[in-house]
């Protein structure tokens, strides 16, 4: 049993923290909206705390899954931040998708206080979190990763250290770049099939068994064809992630023409009122033209 603090109980963090409690760990949760923390405790047991610092006090591992760079700084830093409550030798594991800049900043701050920091963004969406089938890509010191890996495996189907601090976030950027192109390609394929008078389900049954097959095709084509997008990973969050990718590409010289284009397509979806729609709503944008 490990004493754990979990910060952030959104659609990902809530089930991830639940898996930890169910596995026998001693979990204390924090959420900016305290009612969500109270509801988690009622459902799963464990305890809640009113600040990240109080949640982190006495914990061996502090896990976080919040929204963006600013949210992560707010739960880490300051008198009520987790770093203020962490004991020497404890470890902070960040599952948020953020910039490598803030990761390096917080890694350095943690090390100066004698605590560890691992960036560990996840892929697999809400379903992956609920089913304990996330892919976790990590950056940080090997000894820190070795301490965190057995705990992360509670909700992972694959967990790997890619390299030093920031490597996990850079890998997550590559993940989002790949997804953006895949979803746009699938959207165009279904749009083309529909306009050509074909049955989209029949088309996918055939092409999914060949080189065109993907997770997006297997898990999203039916809801796309049914015009159902009130689920999954929101467009607003995808634009946040793609913005991080494009900013980083400007810094390292990478060329991301398709990613930049798909980012603008998601902007069109936002203008349609679809900021909270699933990322597969790129299909709806095409059907709306």
C-alpha positions as CSV (number, residue, x, y, z in Angstrom):
1,X,0.0,0.0,0.0
2,X,1.3,3.4,-0.9
3,X,0.0,6.7,0.5
4,X,-1.1,8.8,-2.5
5,X,-2.5,12.2,-3.1
6,X,-4.4,12.7,-6.4
7,X,-5.1,16.2,-7.6
8,X,-7.8,16.8,-10.2
9,X,-11.0,14.7,-10.5
10,X,-12.2,15.4,-14.1
11,X,-13.2,12.8,-16.6
12,X,-9.7,11.3,-16.5
13,X,-8.6,11.9,-12.9
14,X,-11.8,10.6,-11.2
15,X,-11.5,7.0,-12.5
16,X,-7.7,7.0,-12.3
17,X,-7.9,7.9,-8.6
18,X,-10.6,5.3,-8.2
19,X,-8.4,2.5,-9.6
20,X,-5.7,3.4,-7.1
21,X,-8.1,3.2,-4.1
22,X,-9.5,-0.1,-5.4
23,X,-6.0,-1.5,-5.7
24,X,-5.5,-1.0,-2.0
25,X,-3.6,2.3,-1.9
26,X,-4.4,5.0,0.7
27,X,-5.7,7.8,-1.5
28,X,-6.4,11.4,-0.5
29,X,-8.0,13.5,-3.3
30,X,-8.2,17.2,-4.0
31,X,-10.3,19.0,-6.6
32,X,-10.7,22.8,-7.1
33,X,-14.5,22.2,-6.9
34,X,-14.7,20.5,-3.4
35,X,-18.0,18.9,-4.2
36,X,-16.4,16.6,-6.7
37,X,-13.9,15.5,-4.1
38,X,-16.7,14.8,-1.7
39,X,-18.6,12.8,-4.3
40,X,-15.4,10.8,-5.1
41,X,-14.9,9.9,-1.4
42,X,-18.6,8.8,-1.2
43,X,-18.1,6.5,-4.2
44,X,-14.7,5.1,-3.6
45,X,-13.7,5.7,0.0
46,X,-10.4,7.4,0.9
47,X,-10.2,11.0,2.0
48,X,-10.3,14.5,0.6
49,X,-8.3,17.6,1.4
50,X,-9.1,21.3,1.0
51,X,-5.8,22.2,-0.6
52,X,-3.1,20.5,-2.6
53,X,-0.6,21.1,0.2
54,X,-2.8,19.3,2.7
55,X,-3.5,16.4,0.3
56,X,0.3,16.0,-0.3
57,X,1.3,16.1,3.4
58,X,2.7,12.7,4.3
59,X,2.1,11.2,0.8
60,X,4.8,9.2,-1.0
61,X,3.4,9.9,-4.4
62,X,1.4,12.9,-5.5
63,X,-0.4,12.4,-8.9
64,X,-2.0,15.2,-10.8
65,X,-4.4,15.4,-13.8
66,X,-5.6,19.0,-14.3
67,X,-6.3,21.2,-17.3
68,X,-3.3,23.3,-18.6
69,X,0.0,24.9,-17.7
70,X,-1.6,27.5,-15.3
71,X,-3.7,24.9,-13.6
72,X,-0.6,22.7,-13.0
73,X,1.4,25.6,-11.6
74,X,-1.5,26.5,-9.3
75,X,-1.7,23.0,-7.7
76,X,2.1,22.8,-7.4
77,X,3.3,26.2,-6.3
78,X,2.6,28.7,-3.6
79,X,1.8,28.2,0.1
80,X,-1.2,26.0,-0.6
81,X,0.5,24.1,-3.5
82,X,1.5,20.5,-3.4
83,X,5.2,21.2,-3.3
84,X,4.7,23.1,0.0
85,X,3.3,20.0,1.6
86,X,5.6,17.3,0.2
87,X,8.1,15.6,2.3
88,X,11.7,15.2,1.1
89,X,12.1,12.0,-1.0
90,X,8.4,12.1,-2.2
91,X,7.5,12.2,-5.8
92,X,5.2,14.2,-8.0
93,X,3.7,12.5,-11.1
94,X,2.0,14.8,-13.6
95,X,-0.5,13.2,-15.9
96,X,-1.6,16.5,-17.4
97,X,-0.9,17.4,-21.0
98,X,1.1,20.6,-20.7
99,X,4.1,22.3,-22.4
100,X,7.6,21.0,-21.9
101,X,8.5,24.5,-20.7
102,X,6.3,24.2,-17.6
103,X,7.5,20.7,-17.1
104,X,11.2,21.8,-17.0
105,X,10.2,24.6,-14.7
106,X,8.4,22.4,-12.2
107,X,11.1,19.6,-12.4
108,X,13.7,22.2,-11.4
109,X,11.6,23.5,-8.6
110,X,10.9,20.1,-7.3
111,X,14.5,19.0,-7.3
112,X,15.5,22.2,-5.5
113,X,13.2,21.1,-2.7
114,X,14.5,17.5,-2.6
115,X,11.5,15.9,-4.2
116,X,11.1,14.1,-7.6
117,X,9.1,15.0,-10.6
118,X,7.9,12.8,-13.5
119,X,6.0,14.1,-16.5
120,X,3.6,11.3,-17.4
121,X,0.9,12.4,-19.9
122,X,-1.6,9.7,-20.9
123,X,-3.4,8.6,-24.0
124,X,-6.6,6.5,-24.3
125,X,-9.3,9.0,-23.4
126,X,-12.1,8.7,-20.9
127,X,-12.7,5.1,-21.8
128,X,-9.1,4.2,-21.2
129,X,-9.1,5.9,-17.8
130,X,-12.3,4.1,-16.8
131,X,-11.1,0.7,-18.0
132,X,-7.5,1.1,-16.7
133,X,-6.1,0.8,-20.2
134,X,-4.1,4.0,-20.6
135,X,-0.8,4.5,-22.5
136,X,1.5,6.5,-20.3
137,X,4.6,8.2,-21.8
138,X,7.1,9.4,-19.2
139,X,10.0,11.8,-18.8
140,X,12.2,12.2,-15.7
141,X,15.0,10.6,-13.7
142,X,15.2,6.8,-14.0
143,X,15.0,6.3,-10.2
144,X,11.9,8.5,-9.9
145,X,10.2,6.6,-12.8
146,X,11.1,3.3,-11.2
147,X,9.3,4.4,-8.0
148,X,6.2,5.6,-9.9
149,X,5.8,2.8,-12.5
150,X,4.3,0.1,-10.3
151,X,1.6,2.6,-9.1
152,X,0.9,3.9,-12.6
153,X,0.5,0.3,-13.9
154,X,-2.8,0.1,-11.9
155,X,-4.4,2.1,-14.7
156,X,-2.0,1.5,-17.6
157,X,-1.9,-1.0,-20.4
158,X,1.5,0.4,-21.3
159,X,3.9,2.6,-19.3
160,X,7.3,3.7,-20.6
161,X,10.0,6.1,-19.7
162,X,11.0,7.8,-22.9
163,X,13.9,10.0,-21.6
164,X,14.8,12.9,-19.3
165,X,12.4,15.5,-18.0
166,X,10.0,16.7,-20.7
167,X,10.4,13.7,-22.9
168,X,6.9,12.4,-21.8
169,X,5.3,15.7,-22.9
170,X,7.2,15.8,-26.2
171,X,5.9,12.2,-26.9
172,X,2.4,13.3,-26.1
173,X,2.7,16.1,-28.6
174,X,3.7,13.5,-31.2
175,X,0.6,11.5,-30.2
176,X,-1.7,14.5,-30.7
177,X,-0.1,15.3,-34.0
178,X,-0.8,11.8,-35.2
179,X,-4.4,11.8,-34.0
180,X,-5.2,15.1,-35.7
181,X,-4.2,13.7,-39.1
182,X,-6.0,10.4,-38.5
183,X,-9.3,12.0,-37.4
184,X,-9.3,14.4,-40.4
185,X,-8.5,11.5,-42.8
186,X,-11.3,9.4,-41.3
187,X,-13.7,12.3,-41.5
188,X,-12.9,12.9,-45.2
189,X,-13.2,9.2,-46.0
190,X,-16.6,9.0,-44.4
191,X,-17.7,12.3,-46.0
192,X,-16.6,11.1,-49.4
193,X,-18.3,7.7,-49.0
194,X,-21.6,9.4,-48.0
195,X,-21.5,11.8,-50.9
196,X,-20.8,8.9,-53.2
197,X,-24.0,7.2,-52.1
198,X,-22.2,4.4,-50.2
199,X,-23.2,3.0,-46.8
200,X,-20.5,4.2,-44.4
201,X,-20.7,1.2,-42.2
202,X,-20.2,-1.2,-45.0
203,X,-17.2,0.8,-46.2
204,X,-15.6,0.8,-42.8
205,X,-16.2,-2.9,-42.3
206,X,-14.0,-3.5,-45.4
207,X,-11.3,-0.8,-45.1
208,X,-10.8,-1.2,-41.3
209,X,-9.4,-4.7,-42.0
210,X,-6.7,-3.3,-44.2
211,X,-4.0,-0.6,-44.0
212,X,-6.5,2.1,-43.3
213,X,-7.5,0.7,-39.9
214,X,-6.9,2.7,-36.8
215,X,-8.2,3.1,-33.2
216,X,-10.1,6.2,-34.4
217,X,-11.8,4.2,-37.1
218,X,-12.7,1.3,-34.8
219,X,-14.0,3.5,-32.0
220,X,-15.5,6.6,-33.6
221,X,-16.9,5.8,-37.1
222,X,-20.4,4.8,-35.8
223,X,-20.9,7.9,-33.6
224,X,-19.6,10.0,-36.5
225,X,-22.2,8.6,-38.9
226,X,-24.9,8.9,-36.2
227,X,-24.0,12.6,-35.7
228,X,-23.3,11.9,-32.0
229,X,-20.4,14.0,-30.6
230,X,-21.4,14.6,-26.9
231,X,-18.7,12.3,-25.5
232,X,-15.0,11.8,-25.6
233,X,-12.0,14.2,-25.8
234,X,-13.3,17.8,-26.3
235,X,-12.3,20.0,-29.2
236,X,-11.3,22.8,-26.8
237,X,-8.8,20.5,-25.2
238,X,-7.5,19.3,-28.5
239,X,-6.9,22.9,-29.6
240,X,-5.0,23.5,-26.4
241,X,-2.8,20.5,-27.1
242,X,-2.2,21.3,-30.8
243,X,-1.3,24.9,-29.8
244,X,1.4,23.4,-27.6
245,X,2.6,21.2,-30.5
246,X,2.7,24.2,-32.9
247,X,4.5,26.4,-30.4
248,X,7.1,23.7,-29.8
249,X,7.5,23.1,-33.5
250,X,8.4,26.8,-33.9
251,X,11.1,26.3,-31.3
252,X,12.6,23.1,-32.7
253,X,12.1,23.8,-36.4
254,X,9.7,20.9,-37.1
255,X,7.4,21.4,-40.0
256,X,3.7,20.6,-39.1
257,X,1.6,21.8,-42.1
258,X,-1.2,19.2,-41.6
259,X,-1.4,19.8,-37.9
260,X,-1.6,23.6,-38.4
261,X,-4.4,23.0,-40.9
262,X,-6.4,20.6,-38.7
263,X,-6.0,23.1,-35.8
264,X,-7.9,25.7,-38.0
265,X,-10.5,23.1,-38.8
266,X,-11.1,22.6,-35.1
267,X,-11.4,26.4,-34.8
268,X,-14.3,26.1,-37.4
269,X,-15.9,23.4,-35.1
270,X,-15.7,25.8,-32.2
271,X,-17.5,28.4,-34.3
272,X,-20.2,25.9,-34.9
273,X,-20.7,25.7,-31.1
274,X,-18.7,22.4,-30.8
275,X,-16.0,23.3,-28.3
276,X,-17.1,20.5,-26.0
277,X,-17.8,18.0,-28.8
278,X,-15.6,15.0,-29.3
279,X,-12.6,15.5,-31.6
280,X,-14.3,13.3,-34.2
281,X,-16.6,16.2,-34.9
282,X,-14.3,17.2,-37.7
283,X,-16.7,15.0,-39.7
284,X,-19.6,17.3,-38.7
285,X,-17.7,20.3,-40.0
286,X,-17.5,18.6,-43.5
287,X,-21.1,17.6,-43.5
288,X,-22.1,21.1,-42.6
289,X,-20.4,22.6,-45.7
